[in-house]
Each structure stands twice: as structure tokens, then as C-alpha cells.
Amino acid sequence: HELRNPLGGIMNASLVLDGEDEPVDVIRRQANHMARLLDDLLDV
């Protein structure tokens, strides 16, 4: 879906920046949260 495409790029970028840095962990966690919200929204 068009709403998920930008999230894929954000998630992949966070994997490229993989490390123990807190900002990368926050980005990954928030992107996963947004993906779950979108999945739930699209299921409605």
C-alpha cells in the first residue's frame, strides 16, 4: 500500500545504520509501531 512504502525506506535505513546507538533504536521502534498502526487501520 502507498502508506507503507515510506516506512519500508525508513526501516531499511535503520538497518543500514544498525548499531547500539539510541537514536537508531528509537527510529526502528517507532517505524515498527507506525507499521502496526497502518496494518490495523487497513484491516478495518
Number of C-alpha atoms within 10 A of each C-alpha: 8 6 11 12 9 11 18 14 12 16 19 12 14 19 13 10 13 12 11 8 9 9 12 18 16 12 15 20 14 15 19 16 12 14 17 12 12 15 14 10 9 10 7 5
